[in-house]
Amino acid sequence: SVRLPSRLAAAAPSSVRVLAYGAFYWPPWNPWGVAQLYRSERCLLRGGYAVHLWETKVWRSLLSSLSPAKLEAHGSCFAKAALAVLRGTFNFTPATLRPGERAEESLTVSLSRPLAELLLTPADGAVASAAGGGQPCGDDAG
């Protein structure tokens, strides 16, 4: 997805506008980025053209069991964006960072816990669901 555009930009630099990384590759593919999308209330960057859902990383632990009711109950960046699509409003403002607002810096990710547990853990650290059984995030192997 980036090789051909890179070659085109090199071959005809005056014909191509190179955008910042966040325009297409936000959030990043790491535990913090995935948690930012699925735990934080706001994460989308203004001026972004796409959001990576990292489906291969979270399918078993989170996305395979999604329902409109779960989206309604959650309130994460992903849930807000998904509800906007589901409802047909495409209003992503509630999931978008305000000008000058930084992404959550206090969000910590333990690599030894399943992403589903991270998603369902309130900010105070208490586990909201003890159901367990979630599949570990791809970065949990180490």
N, C-alpha and C positions, 0 to 999 in steps of 0.2 A: 504494500500500500504506500510505501514511501520511496522505493527505488526509482520508479519511472518519473514521478514528480521531481525527484532530486536531479535526475539526468536532464530533464527539461529545463529546470532552473539553471543548471550549469551551461546548457547549450544556448539558452536565450534569456539571460538574466533580466533584460528590460521588459520581457513579456510575462514574467512570473512575479507574483507578490508572495514572498515567504512570510508566513505568520508565526507567531510565538508558539511554543510547544503546547501550551494549554488550549489552543484553539481546537485541537483534535485529539489530544492525548491527555485528557484529564478525567478522572484522577489517575495518578500513576499506578503502575502494577507493582505494588508492594503492600505489606500488611497495613501500613498507615493509610495508603490511598484507598484500599478496598474498604477499610473501616470508616474512612471519611465519607464514602458514598453511602454505606449501609447503616451508619450509626449517627452521623452528624445531621443536624436539621438543615444546614445550608452548606453546599459544597460547589455548586456549579459556578463557573467563572463567567463574568460578563464578557461578551464577545466570543464566546466559544461556539463552535459549529457542531460539535459532536460530544457525546459522553461515552466513555468506555465503561460498560457494565461488568467486564471481566467475567463473563458468563461461565467460561470453562473453569474458573477458579472457585466459583460459588454455587454452581448448579445444584450439586447434591446437598450441600449444607444449607441452602437458603432458597434459591429460585424455584426449584422443582416443587416446592410446597406452597407457593404464593397463591393468594386468593384476594379478591377485592376487599374482603373483610380484614385480612391481615394488613393490607396497605392502609386502610382507613385507621386501623388501630395503632399503627407505628409512628409515622411522622418524621422519618429520616429523609435525607435528601432524595434517595432513590424512591421512597414511597410517595413523596410529594410530586416528583417528576412523573412517575408511573401513573398516578391518579390523574394528572393533567392530561396525559395521553388517553387514558381509559375514559375520562369524561368528555374528551374532545375539545377541551378548552385550550390546551397547549400553552397555558400560562405557567411558565417555569419560575416566575418571580419569587414565590415562597421558598424555592430551593436554591436561589441564586445569592451569592455573596454580594453585599452592598459595596458601593465604591469605597475603596480603602480598607474594607474589612478583611482581616486575615482568616485563613482557614483555621479551624480549631487546633490550637497548639497543645492543649492539655489532653488530647486524645492519645491514650497509650494502648498499645496492642501487645498482648502476651502471645507469643508464638506457639504456646503449648495448648491453647484452648481452641475448640472448634469455632468457626466464624459464626455459626448460628447462636452459640452461647454468647459471643461478643455482641452480637446484634441485640440479644434479649437481655443484656446486662445494663441496668440503669446506671446513670452517671455516678451514683454514690457507691458503686461497686457490688451491691447486693445482687445476686443472681435472681432474675425474675422468673425463670423457668428451670426447673431441675429435671426436665424430661430427658436431656442428654441424647446420646445416640447420633449426634450430628457428625458429619464427616469433617475431618480436619481441613483447614485451608491448605492450599498447595505449598505454602511456605512453612507449614508446621512440621515438615518431615525432619528438620534438624534439631 
